[in-house]
Amino acid sequence: MRYSQYFLITTKETPAEAETVSHQLMLRAGMIRKVATGIYNYLPLGLRSIRKMEQIVREEMDRSGAIELHMPMVVPGELWRESGRWEKYGKELLRFKDRKDAEFCLGPTHEEVVTDIIRNLVRSYRQLPLNVYQIQTKFRDEIRPRFGLMRGREFIMKDAYSFDMDDTGANLAYQKMYDAYCRIFERCGLKFRAVEADSGAIGGSSSHEFMVLAESGEDAIVSCDSCHYAANVEKAELLFREVGTPQPSEELRKVATPDQRTIEEVAAFLNIPPARLVKTLVVRTDAGEVLAVLLRGDRELNEIKLCHVLNCNAVEMAPEEVVREVTGAPPGFAGPVGLKVKILADNEVRGLADFVTGANEEGFHLMGVNNGRDFSVAQWGDLRIASAGDPCPRCEGGHLEMWRGIEVGHVFKLGTKYSAALKATVLDENGESVTPIMGCYGIGIGRTVAAAIEQNHDENGIVWPMALAPFQVLVTAINPNQENIRTAAEQLYADLQAAGIEVLYDDRDERPGSKFKDADLIGIPLRITVGDRGLKNGEVELLERRGGVKTMLPVAGAASRVAEMVREALR
Ligand code: 9G3
């Protein structure tokens, strides 16, 4: 592609609305352009990376045995009523009526539609197993769309759905998708982790998230430094190692802590580390029950774990008036001694003695507090968020490391939630009716491209991994008006194209400085610069965008050498 003929317009200014690096760079590099909140044009350069991602996904899905089809973006409300999700979802599901007043929505995901296909077409066990997928534009009317393609309202997703006769088959389908996803993100050249995830509201039994590692990631994940265990922090289990409760050695005593409310304030005031405090959180469940939860002072409550233990759907911090009612003091002074509500405690608190808690009295804390002697716990459990350095729950001796990541893929074991709701059945070998077991598997296409930029950029622009780069090689003619330069650059361009390489040829009549700025910004992995100085020695300059290494190559062998480097990078 000749830059002078291409539709690629870069900008210097960082757009104010772009909060993340990938959003800023995609806008500045002329890859995308906003149409409305959370809705984007894919401009030619952006589309090339999107198509690359789609192609990798398609090839690996096909290799795994999944079969591509395409479902409509406009979905009848009736199907969503059958699954019960028409009522369950709010405004995120964008609904409208057609001219006949029939209800529809824009498909945010396609469990219902695909299950409808299977129930109408598949009759016999001989037609299963099946795994079908599509690469399609979805719409979710998010309250707060942001970060460009990372969380748009309209977005491209690869969604796949598997149908099996039994659990063994369903587990195999899941494993195949897990393996395909690993190959996909490896081929993209991304550092990622597959982590155990909470399957949450979708109602499945098991799930993994595929996370691209990036400092800017919204999700916190842990992984073991010595085995393969990795999990979303929300899910990360913590081992309870029986340590035995240490003997109390201090008397219970009340100390004045005027205006010291937070763990940090009290710890500093008493000149002890936060880990010597035990914090008492007054929480309320969605069922209205009020209870107290004890955690070591430097730990955080994991609300999802607490919900599992309490068998409720949600918990919240009790409002101030409830805290006052329960403890007799304003927030900041709660403690377990003499408390009237049920007390739950994190396992770790068992190993503590002579700690500090609130006194349930404004301006006072208790020191030398001991479990068993001074208060009792109704229920113990794993209630805290994992943190770096915690022992691995799966192996001996390993410790957890903390990462930040961007969720780019998700695989779920769904069970029969949708097949049962839509009454999709098939006959088994005995002529008995069986409800197939489903799995569903998603990859955010645009989000993966954005995540690739979050992980691969520098202060000057994008640093594409070869597999997702919109072009593989950039040929820059320093001064295309100069005969010898133009001839050499045109020849290189032609030779690289003939070798099957995707080349952008910067033939513009622009100052070299501005060409190099654009080149850094759009981040094409290999750059060949054709200039007077090199040509005098029969050479051109090769620059690798990552690492910035420059080498001089003889003009004659340059195209084949660079073509080989491209192929090497894609192996
Ligand atoms: C909705 C709306 C938003 C949604 C959903 C439904 C998320 C919804 C979960 C999934 C699960 C899997 C197939 C590919 C892999 C992920 N947001 N989810 O079901 F109506 Cl408005 O989409 N689906």
Boltz pocket constraint, residues with backbone or C-beta under 6 A from the ligand:
constraints:
  - pocket:
      binder: B
      contacts: [[A, 85], [A, 89], [A, 92], [A, 93], [A, 94], [A, 108], [A, 109], [A, 110], [A, 111], [A, 139], [A, 140], [A, 141], [A, 158], [A, 159], [A, 160], [A, 202], [A, 410], [A, 440], [A, 441], [A, 442], [A, 443]]
      max_distance: 6.0
